[in-house]
Amino acid sequence: MLMKNNPIPFKKRMKELFFDYLVILLYLTLLFGVAMSVYYLFFKGIPEMNETQSQLIALLTSVIPIILIFTYLDYSKDGSIGKRKAGLKLVYKHKSFQASFIRNLIKFLPWQIGHMSTIHGIYTDFDIWAIMLFFMGIGFALLLLLMGIMRNDKRHLGDLLAHTQVQNQ
């Protein structure tokens, strides 16, 4: 059942974010090792890529897998590793993989926008579009963070669209 007043302490949410961030860093470290091995074994170094190729590699190797990992954990384990370490769980109005996916797609969208901004900026010496994307990503990330902290029900946009809520276990 979704609660109107959800008394999750700020410290618990920060603990959740810390452990989830560690999971993401572990995945990215593993990805870096695999990518460097492939590049040096098969290409004799890092190949030159255009912006579209770089955008696709970032999307397909980091953002989408992370969304899918967190979607799986939220759906099958009622929460990510960080949530479980912090004593939290994800509650659904109607539990479905689709709801979990929507929630995580929205949650990680600022990260994808940040990738797009940085990659585009590298190829264009940080033109106005790169700067606009940067501020859009930061703004959206802050919106999600502030919603999760300041709303009485502690739900961010992804939770509202997926009809989910993080609660104490």
Residue, then its C-alpha position, 0 to 999 in steps of 0.5 A: m500500500l502506498m503511503k501519503n506520509n512516508p517517514i524515511p529518514f534522510k540518512k537511510r536514503m543517503k545510505e541507499l544511494f551510497f551502496d547503489y553508487l558502489v554497485i554502479l562503480l563496480y559495474l563500470t570498472l568491470l566494463f572498463g576492464v572488458a572494453m580495454s581488453v577488447y580494444y587492445l586484443f582486437f583493435k591494437g588500441i582504442p579506435e577512433m569513433n565519431e559522435t554517434q558511435s560514442q553515444l551508442i557505446a555509452l548508451l548500450t554498454s552503461v546506461i541500458p545495462i544499469i537500467l536493466i540491472f536495477t529494474y531486475l533487482d527492484y522487481s525480483k528483490d523488491g529493491s536494489i542492493g542499496k535499498r536492502k542495505a538501508g532497510l528499505k523496500l520498493v512497494y508497488k500499487h500493481k507489481s510489474f516488470q514494466a512499472s519497475f522499468i519505467r521507474n528506473l528509466i526515469k531515475f537514470l535519465p539524468w545520467q544519460i543526458g549527462h553522457m549525451s552532454t559530455i560526449h557531444g561537448i567533446y566533439t564540438d568544443f562544448d557548444i551551446w547544445a552541450i551546455m543546454l544538455f548539461f543544465m537539463g541533466i543537472g536540473f532533472a537530477l535535482l528535481l528527482l532528488l528534491m522530490g524524493i527528499m521533500r515530498n511527504d510521500k518521498r516519491h520522485l517522478g519515476d515513482l509517480l509514473a510507475h505507481t511505486q514507493v520506497q518504504n521502510q522494511 
